[in-house]
Amino acid sequence: MCPGGHVYNIEVEGNHNYFANGILVHNCHHASAPGWRAQIETCQGARWGFTATPDSEDPERNQALVELFGLDRHVIGRESVARRLAHARVVMLDATDPDLKQPIDAKIAKDMIWRRRFWRGDEGQLWGQVAWQACIELGIVANRARNDAAVAAALAHRGEAVLMLVNQIEHGAALCERIPGARLCHSKMGAKARREAMEAFRAGNLWCIIGTSLLDEGTDLPRANVLVLVSGGRSSARTEQRTGRVLRAFAGKSEGIIYDFTDTQHPLMAKHSRRRVDVYRGLDYEVVDTQPQLGQR
């Protein structure tokens, strides 16, 4: 078993010196990891890879999938999947702190001076990395108004099944302290503790689970019906995948509610926010442009 995936060998001979004649890889977007790639390459026969995210912004990962599974692909269209998904309602929260723009720009300028000394690539690419990190640290993690809104969104649905996604473990821990009964789930807590947290959530014994990118992919939590997207970002594939966590079929679920942020405290964050809204509209989600009173449906 790999993080978020499985490998199944087909028609393997009893002698361990024989190679598999066929192999099925579930969540094969993880297959570029060295250990998994080595295991998959032992198969001298047919290889089938299954994934909900065939392409990403990482060209090396995309190339690895082509090398391991070939160019041929069968795509199950979203129209086929959508019939099995709950209705999606997106609530865009405005937690803007205009005083954050100046310190974010100052941090970008300062960090660019230091990073240029070691950078040999494109200047624009470097700026993008530095600017986004500054936005995370000051525009998201240290943004009191945004954090208050995220906590309020979760508490408005206490007793339901709330998933909150963050960028940093420390940020998740700080939010967790403010949400009674919530539990933080991350890669550094140990496999057993992670498994127990997710099983408690699946069973309905845990109402709010807060996670980092560990919960982005390959985690099946169909009971979740509310997502508080604290992490931000602009990736279309990741936005669709994250929001899909609360749209999967589950007994009694008719709607998945997604809380996101307009993030106008900095132009880069506002641009990312608009891109996410474009993704939501492209997926035919219902987008609420104005913030309703939290807790009201």
Secondary structure, 3 states (H helix, E strand, C coil): CECCEEEEEECCCCCCCCCCCEEEEECHHHCCCHHHHHHHHCCCCEEEEECCCCCCCCHHHHHHHHHHHCCCCCCCCHHHHHCCCCEEEEEEECCCCHHHHHHHHHHHHHHHHHHHCCCCCCHHHHHHHHHHHHHHHHHHHCCHHHHHHHHHHHHCCCCCCEEEECCCHHHHHHHHHCCCCEEEECHHHCHHHHHHHHHHHHHCCCCEEEECHHHCCCCCCCCCCEEEECCCCCCHHHHHHHHHCCCCCCCCCCEEEEEEECCCCCHHHHHHHHHHHHHHHHCCCEEECCCCCCCCC
